[in-house]
């Protein structure tokens, strides 16, 4: 009984956090979005009924709310890919945010995780990932982008996407330096297996 009450309280607490995403205070939205990302990290199922509100929060003007919500959606992707795929348009807009590298990275990692869930989704997200790789190559967040891309390569991606991914990072795998060469080589090795 106590465990059931804890679940109910948790659900009620999550609902209060979700409501906070629509608050008029920028600071309050940022604080609750940080709490929402923490909830997702502990138990993504608590957010499963709130995906529409999370997607809506990707339209908030402040960067932190958007990156925290994208992090929460990323965490939910493995178990709730169908639901969180509604965030595709918001993630696309965030991927090319001119003002925040953190928002761009969060969007990139979300799209990598979403694309890794099925061949059809990999084909849908790949053109965006490909463009982002070209736009942000060598930027401060590029190492984390390559990590996300390696996980994407190891996911359930289509042969077509795998071939295009190999083609995109092959030059860096052969001629790059440092972490770019290492990650690109790992990506090529994994993606080549999927391209056959």
Secondary structure, 3 states (H helix, E strand, C coil): CHHHHHHHHHHHHHHHHHHHCCCCCHHHHHHHHHHHHHHHHHHHHHHHHHHHHHHHHCCCCCHHHHHHHHHHHHHHHHHHHHHHHHHHHHHHHHHCCCCCHHHHHHHHHHHHHHHCCCHHHHHHHHHHHHHHHHHHCCCCCHHHHHHHHHHHHCCCCCHHHHHHHHHHHHHHHHHCCHHHHHHHHHHHHHHHHHHC
